[in-house]
Amino acid sequence: MVKDKGTILFFFIIFLILYAGKSIEQTKGDMNGQETIKYNLIKSSIEAVSYALTFDSTYSIDIKLTKKSTEEFRELTKNNIGKSLRIFKGNHIIQVAIIKAEIPSGLISINNLKSGYDVIKYIKILLQ
């Protein structure tokens, strides 16, 4: 039994970085009568993933997109300010938010994860 959960997370992150690539799929959809932008995150669009324990004792995961995907995400957010954004990885919803401004950084954050188990669960989804 591995006692250090940080070591397990570290190896998941290294695995993810090694298998990252360069593209993203985007589609528009309609949810509950309000236009929702669906952003399908694919493994090849991810450059790196990191996680942290925050000041309020929850975890966060940051997903850094590749250069090409960062530009696509910037355009998507720039052209859809005020709309709902649902970020998917396969059949899993990764993040839901209202687009308040253009996001030029190519950084997607998953916040308020309650445990290291939640972090591992999201990383497993990202690896698929």
N, CA, C and O of each residue as an XYZ file, in Angstrom:
512
protein
N       0.833     -1.185      0.000
C       0.000      0.000      0.000
C       0.879      1.250      0.000
O       1.797      1.374      0.810
N       0.590      2.165     -0.909
C       1.338      3.413     -0.992
C       0.780      4.389      0.032
O      -0.416      4.682      0.024
N       1.634      4.890      0.909
C       1.186      5.803      1.954
C       1.161      7.247      1.480
O       0.439      8.069      2.045
N       1.928      7.566      0.466
C       2.049      8.942      0.017
C       1.146      9.189     -1.198
O       1.511      8.843     -2.322
N      -0.021      9.782     -0.975
C      -0.958     10.054     -2.070
C      -0.385     11.064     -3.050
O      -0.726     11.040     -4.233
N       0.485     11.954     -2.574
C       1.127     12.929     -3.454
C       1.952     12.253     -4.530
O       1.999     12.729     -5.664
N       2.610     11.138     -4.189
C       3.402     10.390     -5.166
C       2.508      9.827     -6.255
O       2.859      9.876     -7.434
N       1.365      9.298     -5.876
C       0.414      8.761     -6.860
C      -0.044      9.872     -7.797
O      -0.061      9.688     -9.014
N      -0.413     11.012     -7.245
C      -0.856     12.138     -8.069
C       0.252     12.612     -8.993
O       0.002     12.943    -10.152
N       1.475     12.645     -8.481
C       2.612     13.073     -9.286
C       2.746     12.191    -10.531
O       2.939     12.703    -11.634
N       2.645     10.862    -10.358
C       2.782      9.965    -11.494
C       1.609     10.082    -12.468
O       1.805      9.941    -13.675
N       0.402     10.334    -11.975
C      -0.730     10.590    -12.875
C      -0.459     11.829    -13.718
O      -0.710     11.835    -14.923
N       0.046     12.865    -13.089
C       0.308     14.121    -13.802
C       1.404     13.921    -14.843
O       1.278     14.403    -15.969
N       2.474     13.221    -14.486
C       3.547     12.958    -15.450
C       2.998     12.163    -16.631
O       3.319     12.467    -17.780
N       2.179     11.157    -16.366
C       1.572     10.362    -17.428
C       0.744     11.256    -18.348
O       0.828     11.134    -19.570
N      -0.047     12.145    -17.773
C      -0.877     13.041    -18.556
C      -0.031     13.942    -19.438
O      -0.346     14.136    -20.612
N       1.036     14.492    -18.886
C       1.911     15.395    -19.652
C       2.549     14.654    -20.818
O       2.651     15.204    -21.915
N       2.976     13.427    -20.603
C       3.628     12.659    -21.658
C       2.693     12.335    -22.821
O       3.142     12.184    -23.957
N       1.390     12.227    -22.537
C       0.438     11.862    -23.577
C      -0.398     13.039    -24.068
O      -1.425     12.840    -24.717
N       0.030     14.252    -23.768
C      -0.707     15.436    -24.207
C      -0.375     15.743    -25.664
O       0.658     15.316    -26.180
N      -1.274     16.496    -26.326
C      -1.077     16.829    -27.723
C      -1.551     18.220    -28.074
O      -1.223     19.170    -27.363
N      -2.343     18.383    -29.191
C      -2.543     19.733    -29.706
C      -3.902     20.144    -30.240
O      -3.928     21.121    -30.989
N      -5.030     19.521    -29.948
C      -6.261     20.022    -30.566
C      -7.472     19.942    -29.660
O      -7.454     19.264    -28.632
N      -8.536     20.651    -30.058
C      -9.768     20.751    -29.267
C     -10.960     20.705    -30.207
O     -10.873     21.162    -31.347
N     -12.051     20.167    -29.745
C     -13.307     20.195    -30.482
C     -14.238     21.170    -29.780
O     -14.247     21.243    -28.552
N     -15.025     21.922    -30.551
C     -15.980     22.852    -29.966
C     -17.336     22.678    -30.652
O     -17.409     22.540    -31.873
N     -18.400     22.685    -29.861
C     -19.749     22.633    -30.409
C     -20.636     23.558    -29.592
O     -20.313     23.880    -28.448
N     -21.752     23.987    -30.171
C     -22.736     24.786    -29.441
C     -23.962     23.940    -29.191
O     -24.306     23.083    -30.005
N     -24.617     24.170    -28.084
C     -25.826     23.434    -27.754
C     -26.810     24.337    -27.048
O     -26.502     25.493    -26.758
N     -28.002     23.814    -26.767
C     -29.030     24.577    -26.083
C     -29.450     23.803    -24.847
O     -29.845     22.641    -24.945
N     -29.368     24.444    -23.673
C     -29.767     23.795    -22.432
C     -30.760     24.680    -21.714
O     -30.489     25.852    -21.451
N     -31.913     24.115    -21.396
C     -32.953     24.828    -20.646
C     -33.326     26.174    -21.285
O     -33.551     27.155    -20.576
N     -33.390     26.219    -22.593
C     -33.796     27.440    -23.275
C     -32.720     28.510    -23.354
O     -32.942     29.547    -23.978
N     -31.567     28.294    -22.745
C     -30.479     29.269    -22.787
C     -29.317     28.647    -23.553
O     -28.968     27.485    -23.345
N     -28.732     29.433    -24.434
C     -27.612     28.907    -25.206
C     -26.446     28.583    -24.287
O     -26.040     29.392    -23.453
N     -25.927     27.392    -24.460
C     -24.785     26.930    -23.689
C     -23.692     26.512    -24.659
O     -23.942     25.791    -25.625
N     -22.502     26.965    -24.393
C     -21.362     26.579    -25.207
C     -20.795     25.297    -24.610
O     -20.489     25.237    -23.419
N     -20.658     24.273    -25.448
C     -20.067     23.007    -25.011
C     -18.643     22.944    -25.557
O     -18.422     23.030    -26.765
N     -17.713     22.796    -24.675
C     -16.301     22.744    -25.041
C     -15.799     21.348    -24.721
O     -15.705     20.974    -23.552
N     -15.476     20.580    -25.742
C     -15.033     19.201    -25.563
C     -13.514     19.160    -25.472
O     -12.807     19.294    -26.471
N     -13.043     18.975    -24.272
C     -11.611     18.911    -24.000
C     -11.105     17.527    -24.380
O     -11.619     16.518    -23.897
N     -10.104     17.480    -25.240
C      -9.517     16.199    -25.619
C      -8.076     16.151    -25.108
O      -7.421     17.180    -24.937
N      -7.612     14.944    -24.875
C      -6.306     14.757    -24.244
C      -5.196     15.479    -25.001
O      -4.276     16.011    -24.381
N      -5.266     15.507    -26.311
C      -4.196     16.122    -27.101
C      -4.178     17.652    -26.999
O      -3.251     18.287    -27.499
N      -5.192     18.252    -26.357
C      -5.213     19.704    -26.183
C      -4.557     20.143    -24.877
O      -4.422     21.339    -24.619
N      -4.149     19.177    -24.053
C      -3.617     19.480    -22.724
C      -2.096     19.464    -22.746
O      -1.473     18.488    -23.164
N      -1.516     20.561    -22.289
C      -0.057     20.650    -22.178
C       0.427     20.153    -20.821
O       1.415     19.422    -20.739
N      -0.266     20.546    -19.759
C       0.147     20.164    -18.410
C      -1.032     20.251    -17.456
O      -2.017     20.940    -17.723
N      -0.919     19.545    -16.343
C      -1.920     19.577    -15.281
C      -1.175     19.709    -13.958
O      -0.158     19.051    -13.741
N      -1.688     20.563    -13.078
C      -1.115     20.672    -11.732
C      -2.255     20.737    -10.733
O      -3.395     21.037    -11.087
N      -1.935     20.454     -9.491
C      -2.948     20.528     -8.441
C      -2.343     21.196     -7.219
O      -1.123     21.247     -7.064
N      -3.212     21.708     -6.352
C      -2.740     22.373     -5.135
C      -3.790     22.249     -4.040
O      -4.984     22.118     -4.311
N      -3.325     22.293     -2.815
C      -4.192     22.411     -1.659
C      -4.344     23.899     -1.398
O      -3.348     24.601     -1.223
N      -5.575     24.389     -1.369
C      -5.812     25.827     -1.250
C      -5.884     26.270      0.205
O      -5.895     25.446      1.120
N      -5.933     27.586      0.404
C      -5.958     28.159      1.751
C      -7.161     27.702      2.569
O      -7.099     27.677      3.798
N      -8.253     27.340      1.903
C      -9.456     26.908      2.639
C      -9.560     25.379      2.736
O     -10.645     24.834      2.938
N      -8.429     24.705      2.591
C      -8.319     23.241      2.736
C      -9.109     22.454      1.695
O      -9.512     21.319      1.952
N      -9.330     23.036      0.541
C      -9.867     22.287     -0.593
C      -8.751     22.188     -1.631
O      -7.711     22.836     -1.510
N      -8.986     21.371     -2.646
C      -7.993     21.197     -3.700
C      -8.455     21.898     -4.972
O      -9.648     22.102     -5.195
N      -7.485     22.258     -5.794
C      -7.802     22.777     -7.123
C      -6.884     22.099     -8.132
O      -5.763     21.703     -7.811
N      -7.382     21.975     -9.349
C      -6.602     21.427    -10.458
C      -6.556     22.496    -11.540
O      -7.584     23.079    -11.882
N      -5.373     22.753    -12.077
C      -5.207     23.671    -13.202
C      -4.806     22.860    -14.426
O      -3.870     22.062    -14.386
N      -5.538     23.084    -15.517
C      -5.264     22.425    -16.786
C      -4.729     23.491    -17.730
O      -5.440     24.443    -18.052
N      -3.492     23.345    -18.174
C      -2.878     24.282    -19.114
C      -3.014     23.717    -20.515
O      -2.575     22.601    -20.791
N      -3.629     24.497    -21.403
C      -3.828     24.070    -22.782
C      -2.579     24.320    -23.624
O      -1.744     25.158    -23.283
N      -2.465     23.588    -24.719
C      -1.366     23.809    -25.657
C      -1.519     25.186    -26.297
O      -2.559     25.832    -26.159
N      -0.489     25.623    -26.988
C      -0.513     26.950    -27.624
C      -1.687     27.077    -28.600
O      -2.412     28.072    -28.574
N      -1.871     26.085    -29.447
C      -2.966     26.117    -30.423
C      -4.325     26.127    -29.718
O      -5.212     26.902    -30.076
N      -4.477     25.275    -28.729
C      -5.739     25.189    -28.001
C      -6.000     26.443    -27.174
O      -7.150     26.845    -27.000
N      -4.937     27.062    -26.666
C      -5.083     28.329    -25.934
C      -5.694     29.389    -26.837
O      -6.583     30.127    -26.411
N      -5.231     29.472    -28.068
C      -5.778     30.455    -29.015
C      -7.237     30.138    -29.339
O      -8.059     31.052    -29.411
N      -7.570     28.876    -29.533
C      -8.952     28.486    -29.801
C      -9.855     28.823    -28.614
O     -10.970     29.313    -28.795
N      -9.364     28.555    -27.388
C     -10.135     28.833    -26.177
C     -10.307     30.343    -25.984
O     -11.365     30.801    -25.552
N      -9.269     31.108    -26.305
C      -9.352     32.572    -26.223
C     -10.442     33.086    -27.150
O     -11.263     33.907    -26.740
N     -10.462     32.622    -28.384
C     -11.483     33.036    -29.349
C     -12.876     32.613    -28.898
O     -13.828     33.389    -28.989
N     -12.990     31.381    -28.412
C     -14.271     30.878    -27.935
C     -14.815     31.763    -26.816
O     -15.985     32.147    -26.847
N     -13.982     32.091    -25.831
C     -14.443     32.908    -24.708
C     -14.696     34.353    -25.141
O     -15.646     34.980    -24.673
N     -13.867     34.877    -26.016
C     -14.041     36.246    -26.508
C     -15.384     36.405    -27.226
O     -16.058     37.421    -27.062
N     -15.770     35.410    -28.014
C     -16.984     35.494    -28.827
C     -18.254     35.056    -28.102
O     -19.339     35.112    -28.680
N     -18.139     34.624    -26.853
C     -19.312     34.097    -26.147
C     -19.462     34.641    -24.729
O     -19.990     33.951    -23.856
N     -19.012     35.850    -24.493
C     -19.129     36.478    -23.173
C     -20.600     36.540    -22.770
O     -21.459     36.913    -23.570
N     -20.876     36.172    -21.527
C     -22.227     36.174    -20.989
C     -22.967     34.862    -21.148
O     -24.051     34.694    -20.589
N     -22.407     33.935    -21.895
C     -23.050     32.636    -22.109
C     -22.501     31.608    -21.130
O     -21.422     31.772    -20.560
N     -23.272     30.550    -20.955
C     -22.853     29.450    -20.101
C     -21.840     28.587    -20.857
O     -21.997     28.333    -22.051
N     -20.813     28.146    -20.157
C     -19.784     27.291    -20.743
C     -19.734     25.987    -19.958
O     -19.578     25.994    -18.737
N     -19.865     24.885    -20.657
C     -19.728     23.562    -20.046
C     -18.528     22.897    -20.705
O     -18.497     22.696    -21.920
N     -17.549     22.561    -19.886
C     -16.355     21.903    -20.393
C     -16.495     20.411    -20.125
O     -16.665     19.979    -18.985
N     -16.419     19.636    -21.201
C     -16.567     18.187    -21.127
C     -15.249     17.501    -21.423
O     -14.409     18.028    -22.153
N     -15.077     16.333    -20.854
C     -14.027     15.384    -21.244
C     -14.754     14.071    -21.423
O     -15.087     13.400    -20.446
N     -15.002     13.701    -22.670
C     -15.832     12.529    -22.944
C     -17.249     12.813    -22.492
O     -17.833     13.818    -22.897
N     -17.816     11.950    -21.661
C     -19.169     12.138    -21.130
C     -19.178     12.840    -19.783
O     -20.240     12.993    -19.180
N     -18.031     13.267    -19.304
C     -17.912     13.872    -17.983
C     -17.863     15.392    -18.064
O     -17.114     15.953    -18.864
N     -18.658     16.051    -17.241
C     -18.570     17.508    -17.140
C     -17.404     17.830    -16.218
O     -17.369     17.389    -15.069
N     -16.454     18.598    -16.725
C     -15.267     18.979    -15.967
C     -15.490     20.299    -15.232
O     -15.071     20.451    -14.085
N     -16.146     21.245    -15.887
C     -16.358     22.566    -15.292
C     -17.572     23.218    -15.946
O     -17.829     23.023    -17.134
N     -18.309     23.987    -15.165
C     -19.442     24.766    -15.656
C     -19.256     26.190    -15.147
O     -18.992     26.404    -13.963
N     -19.393     27.159    -16.043
C     -19.203     28.555    -15.643
C     -19.900     29.471    -16.632
O     -20.249     29.064    -17.740
N     -20.095     30.708    -16.218
C     -20.551     31.758    -17.119
C     -19.303     32.494    -17.616
O     -18.448     32.883    -16.821
N     -19.206     32.677    -18.916
C     -18.046     33.377    -19.482
C     -18.206     34.866    -19.189
O     -19.117     35.509    -19.709
N     -17.330     35.405    -18.366
C     -17.402     36.812    -17.982
C     -16.441     37.678    -18.770
O     -16.630     38.892    -18.857
N     -15.413     37.074    -19.346
C     -14.410     37.824    -20.106
C     -13.624     36.846    -20.975
O     -13.678     35.632    -20.779
N     -12.903     37.394    -21.924
C     -11.991     36.614    -22.744
C     -10.934     35.979    -21.824
O     -10.454     36.618    -20.887
N     -10.584     34.735    -22.097
C      -9.576     34.037    -21.299
C      -8.373     33.743    -22.198
O      -8.361     32.739    -22.910
N      -7.367     34.612    -22.167
C      -6.215     34.443    -23.054
C      -5.142     33.490    -22.527
O      -4.230     33.124    -23.270
N      -5.233     33.085    -21.265
C      -4.160     32.306    -20.641
C      -4.142     30.830    -21.021
O      -3.105     30.177    -20.903
N      -5.272     30.295    -21.473
C      -5.344     28.868    -21.771
C      -5.317     28.015    -20.515
O      -4.901     26.857    -20.555
N      -5.759     28.581    -19.402
C      -5.763     27.883    -18.124
C      -7.200     27.616    -17.701
O      -8.006     28.540    -17.590
N      -7.516     26.347    -17.466
C      -8.829     25.933    -16.985
C      -8.638     25.428    -15.562
O      -7.800     24.560    -15.316
N      -9.408     25.963    -14.628
C      -9.282     25.572    -13.227
C     -10.513     24.816    -12.760
O     -11.644     25.175    -13.086
N     -10.276     23.774    -12.001
C     -11.336     23.030    -11.327
C     -11.115     23.289     -9.846
O     -10.080     22.914     -9.294
N     -12.082     23.926     -9.203
C     -11.906     24.376     -7.827
C     -12.834     23.651     -6.861
O     -13.770     22.959     -7.260
N     -12.540     23.833     -5.573
C     -13.367     23.345     -4.468
C     -13.488     21.829     -4.414
O     -14.527     21.309     -4.007
N     -12.455     21.120     -4.813
C     -12.442     19.669     -4.645
C     -12.163     19.372     -3.177
O     -11.242     19.940     -2.589
N     -12.948     18.494     -2.591
C     -12.916     18.288     -1.139
C     -11.823     17.349     -0.643
O     -11.475     17.386      0.537
N     -11.272     16.504     -1.524
C     -10.286     15.532     -1.038
C      -9.292     15.178     -2.135
O      -9.499     15.473     -3.312
N      -8.207     14.536     -1.712
C      -7.240     14.017     -2.670
C      -7.873     12.978     -3.582
O      -7.477     12.831     -4.739
N      -8.861     12.255     -3.056
C      -9.586     11.278     -3.877
C     -10.269     11.981     -5.054
O     -10.245     11.474     -6.175
N     -10.876     13.144     -4.802
C     -11.522     13.897     -5.884
C     -10.502     14.306     -6.941
O     -10.792     14.259     -8.137
N      -9.314     14.705     -6.506
C      -8.248     15.085     -7.438
C      -7.892     13.892     -8.321
O      -7.795     14.027     -9.541
N      -7.697     12.726     -7.709
C      -7.360     11.517     -8.472
C      -8.479     11.170     -9.452
O      -8.211     10.789    -10.591
N      -9.727     11.301     -9.014
C     -10.874     11.004     -9.882
C     -10.842     11.888    -11.139
O     -11.020     11.388    -12.249
N     -10.617     13.197    -10.968
C     -10.564     14.095    -12.118
C      -9.373     13.781    -13.015
O      -9.498     13.814    -14.239
N      -8.227     13.479    -12.426
C      -7.053     13.174    -13.239
C      -7.287     11.907    -14.058
O      -6.871     11.837    -15.215
N      -7.944     10.913    -13.479
C      -8.269      9.709    -14.238
C      -9.159     10.042    -15.435
O      -8.962      9.516    -16.530
N     -10.135     10.918    -15.216
C     -11.007     11.334    -16.327
C     -10.184     12.042    -17.406
O     -10.366     11.790    -18.597
N      -9.298     12.909    -16.993
C      -8.470     13.654    -17.951
C      -7.548     12.729    -18.747
O      -7.194     13.045    -19.883
N      -7.157     11.598    -18.173
C      -6.274     10.655    -18.853
C      -6.973      9.813    -19.903
O      -6.317      9.229    -20.766
N      -8.288      9.743    -19.843
C      -9.045      8.899    -20.777
C      -9.009      9.456    -22.170
O      -9.593      8.874    -23.083
